[in-house]
Amino acid sequence: MLANLMGGMGVNVRSDEVIPDNVSAVMVMANLPPFARPGTKIDCTVVSIGQSKSLQGGYLLPTPLKGGDDKIHGLAQGPISIGGFVAGAGGGGGGAGFASVQKNHTAVGMIPSGVIIEGEPVEHNFLQKGSSLRWLLHKPDFKTASNLQRKINSMVEDNIAIAEDAGSVRVFVRGGDDNQLFLGKKPFESLVDAIAFIDDAVIEADEKAKVVINERTGTVIAGQDIKVRPVVISHGALRITIKEKPEVTPAGLGPGGEPVTTTQADVTAEEGGETTTFEGTTVLEMVESLKQVGFTPRDLIAIFQTLAQYGAIKAEIVMMQ
């Protein structure tokens, strides 16, 4: 590969004369966003597919990116950023070994704004005149779709929006004189103005709790109010027990003078015969508790994945690239 590259630059060498210790074959991937135009910059992911163990400090040479239509839509290049590192010290002769330390994955990286969109824009008929528009929900949910339908209808004082299912809401558009468009009783000069008007709608979305995990960097992001149900976890030499217990507030302190019952929890960790007890039932409190006994981000990732499969966390687990 390196010999062919140098040959294209006018340097003729044989492949056996090149020792590419610092060259890696990679795959480059990017998501082409809607309405991208030539000159738009987007991020890309770089993945080593050769024998390279690390992309640390690497630079991606100009790489054309093809889409499913076999057309080139962008050109990627730039310094590669990774979420970890690898370091080591090699010995001298005499069969001395090589000692190294590695943190997170170093064979995968990304280049922020490393792709420049080129070529003709992807064809679409989005702004062609028609009788209706359809809003697709990024997170399909019946309640959110119903809320959006009611909000649009109230904004234009007419029943022009229909929630078709959990993921889409259709809005009917009516044409008028002088190329005007109408959403119900409201006139608009263009379709872009009509869409911008609906985009200003503020609704209550039925959001689901999430725990976002980036295994490559060891990062865990979770809402602080996500609850953890009672469960027993055995991870390596550590055993974790989460127990709930009701606590009753004396009469007179609650609303109307009634006693109030709340739920507290004990998080107990046992390792090597020693037991440590922590208070808390949320994901955030559990993370802080486990860090106190020496858990690494990778341990937390494995535990969260298991808790989600068991149903002990009422949240969606999202794995990032």
N, C-alpha and C positions, 0 to 999 in steps of 0.2 A: 504493500500500500504506500509506504513512504517513498520507495523507489519510483513508483509511478507518479507520485506527487512532484518529486524533484525533477523527473523527466519532463513533466509539463512546464516546469520553470526553466528548462534548458540545461539542467545538470544531469548528465548521463552516468548512472551508477548501476551496479548489479545489486539485486536484492540481498545476496549473501554478504555484501560489503556494508550493509546498513544494520546497525544494532539499535532498534527503536525502543530504548529503555524508558523514554519519556513521551511516547506517542501512544494514543489509545484510540481504538475504533469505537464510535459511539452512535447511539440512536438519539435523534432530536425530535421532540414532540411539542406541539402547541395547539391551543384551542382558538380557532378563528371566530372572533365575536361577530354578532350581527352588525350589518351596515359598515363593516370595516372598509376603509378606502386606502389606496396607495399612499404610503407615508406613515400610516398608523403604526405605532409600536406596541408590541405585546410581549408577555413573558414566554419563556420556553423551558422545558425540562430536558436535561442531558443525562443519558444513561449509558454507562460503559458496557459494551458487549464483547470486549476482548479480554486479555489477560491482565489488564491494568487493575490494580488494587485501590487506586485512589485518583480522584480528579482534582485533588487539592492544588491550588495555584495554577490550574489549567486554563487554557484559552481555546475557545472553539473557533476554528477557521471558518470562513464563509461557507455556509451550507444551505442549499436551496431546499425548501419545504414543499412537498407535494400533497395535495388533497386526495380525497377518494375519487375525484374526476381525473386524476393523473395530470393535473395542471399545477404549475408552480405558483403558489400564492404568497410566498414570503422568503426572505433571506435572513438566516440566523448567524450571528457571530458575536464574540465578546468574551470577557473573563467569566469563568464559572465560579459560582458561589455554592459552597457545600455546607451542610449543617453539622459538621464534625471535623476531625483531624486525625492524622496518623503521623506518629513521630517515632524515630528509632535511631540506634547507633550501631553501625556495622563495625566489626572488628577487623583486625589486620589479617595477615596470612596465617598459615598453620591451622586452617580449619576452624577459625574463630566463628562463632555463631552471629546471628543478627537478632537483636532484641528490639521490640517495638511496642508501642501502646497506641490503641485506636479508640476513638470516641465516635459513636453513631456510625451511620453509613457514609462512606467516603467515595463510593463508586457511582453515586447519583447526586446531581446538582441542578442548579437552575441559573438562568441568566435573566435578571429583571430587565424588561424592555429590550430584550436581545433580538427580537424579530422585527424586521421592517416589512410591512405588507407591500407586495408588488403585484404587477399584472392587473388585469381587469377585475373589477369588483364582482362578487358572486351575484348572479342575476336573481331578482326577486320581483314579485308583483305586489309588494306591500302597499304602495301608494296609488295603485290603479283604482279607478272608480268602481265601486261595487255597492251592494245594498246593505252590507253588514261588515262589522269588524269583530274579531274574536280575541279576547284577553285570555292568555294561558297562565295559570297560576304556577309559580315556581315550585310551590309545595302544595300539591292538590289536597284540598280539604273542603268538605261539604259546607261547614259553617262559614268558612272564609268566603267561598263562592256565593253563598246566600247573602252575606253581609255586603259584598261588592255589588251584587244585583240591586239590592234595596238602596244603597248609597247612590248609584248612578241614576236610578229612576227618580230619586228625590232631588237630585241636582238639576235635572232637566224638566222636572214636573210632568213626566210621562212614563209609560211602561215600555221603554225601548230596550231594556236589558233583560236577558233571560239566562239564568244559570243552567247550562246544559248538563253538566255533571260536576264532579268534585274538582276538576282541573281546568274548566273553561267557562267563560261568560261571553255570550254573543250580544253585541250591541248593534241595533239596526240604524242605518243612516239614510236620511231622506234628502234628495237633491232638490234645489230650488232654482229660481231665476238668477241670471248673472253669475253662474258658477258657484253660487252659495250652497252650503251644506247645512243640514239641520239635524241636531240631536234633540228629538222631541220638539220643544218650542224655541230652542236656543239656536240662533244662526251663527255660522262660522265661515270665515273667508276661505279656509283651506282645510284639508283633512288633517294636516299637521296640527293646526290650531285645535281641532276637535279632539285629537288624541291627547294633546297636552292638557286640555281641560279635564279630561277623565283621569289622567295621571295624577292630578292634584287631589283626587279623592282620598280621604283619610278614613280608613276602616280599622276595625279591631280584628286582627288576624289570630287564628287559633294556633298559636305557636307550640311546637313540641320541644321538650327539653332535649339538649344534645350534649354529648361529651365528644370533643374533637381531639383526635390523637394523631400525631405525626411521629411515626415510628422511626423515621430517618433521623430526626433531630432529637427525639426523646421528649417532645413537648406534649403536655396534656392540658386542654382548656375545657373547663366545665363551669356551668352556672353555679353560684354558691348555694342556691336553694334546692338543688336536686337531692332528693331524699334517697337513702339507702335502707332497704328493708332488712329485718333481722336475718342474719346469715352467719355461717361458719366458713372461714376460708383457711385452707392449708396451702401455703406457698413455700416450697423448700423446707427449711427448718423452722419456719414461722407459722404459728396458728393464730388466726384472728377470729374473734367472736363478737358479733354485734347483737345486743339484746335491747329490746324496748321495755320501758317500765312507765306506768302511768303515775302522774303526780297531781294531787288535788289541791287547788288553792282554797284556803278557808273561806267559809261563807262570809259575804259582806265585801269581798274584794273584787268579785266578778260583776258583770253587768246585772243590774237589778238586785244586787245583794246575793246572787246565787253562787254556789261553789263552781269553780272552773277546773276541768280535767285536761291536762296537757300530757304529751308524750315526750319523755326523755330517753336517752339511750346511753349504754355503756359500750365502748369499743375496747376490747381487751386483746392484747397481743402477748403471746407466749413464745419465747425462744430460749432454748437451752435450759429449760427448767425455770426461767425467770418470767414473771408475769407483770405486764404494764397495762394500766387501765386509763382510757381516755374518754372524755365526754363528747357526744355529738353524733348526729345521724346524717348530716349532709355530706356530699362528695368532697366539698372543700375541707371540712373538718376531718374527714377520713384521710385525705391526702396529707394534711399537716401532721396527723397522728402517725402515719406510716413513715413519713420522712424522719420523725424523731427516733425511730428505731433502725434507721439506716437503709430504708428502701430506695432503690434507684428509679429513675423514670421508666426504665424497661420493665422493672417489677410492677410498677403501677399500671403500665399498659396491659400486661398479661392479666392482672387482677381485674381491671375494668372490663376487659373483653369477656372474662369468665362470669363476672357479675351480670353483664348484660344478657348473656346466653341463659343464665339461670333465672333471670327476671327480677333480680334483687335491686336493679337500678331502673327506674321508670324514665328512661331516656334513650335516644337513638345514638348509637356509636358510629362516628364518622371517621374513617381512615383517610388521611390526606396523603397525596403523592409525595 
